[in-house]
Amino acid sequence: MKTIIMKKIAILGPESSGKTTLAKALAKYMGSKMLPEYAREYFISHDYTQCKLDDLIKIAQQQYNLCHQKEEKDFIICDTEILTIEIWAEDKFQHIPKEVEILRNKQEFDLYILTKPDIPWEYDILRTDANRRDYLFELYLKSLKRYSYPYIVVSGDMDSRIKESMAAISSFDQ
């Protein structure tokens, strides 16, 4: 009997850098489950323009629960994770709630895939940082290094991003 050791992959990066598109493509390619970004669901019923730190704590708790559920798949792909919420809190509120920091410390991913914002920005009602994507990308990169998380940076068109991601994922078997 083969024991399945599930691998968890987090996709992260600044807004409109292809995270969701990449997460969906990887999940389809690998026959895996893609877990969505909870913040999008949350702001269907909450006013995004009135976002407070308490909202980020609630989002972080739900995102953590989503990404840390038990699955029967070899891989799960998470379209964001708690480091994203930590960066969001620090950038927008100059404060990281202890609850968010605790969840970030508890989360476990085998690989973080950081998407470079080298694709055109696309409007979305929840997007506000069209001119700050490079700055935010650098915040992600610094954080990944600071916490010594295993990561790769993907860039270019979607085919290139999938190839780069799959090369890193295939190294799990070696």
Secondary structure, DSSP 8 states (H G I E B T S, - for coil): ------EEEEEE-STTSSHHHHHHHHHHHHT-EEE--HHHHHTTSS-GGG--HHHHHHHHHHHHHHHTS--SSSEEEEE--HHHHHHHHHHHHS---HHHHHHHHH---SEEEEE-S-S-----TT---TT-HHHHHHHHHHHHHHTT--EEEE-SSHHHHHHHHHHHHHGGG-
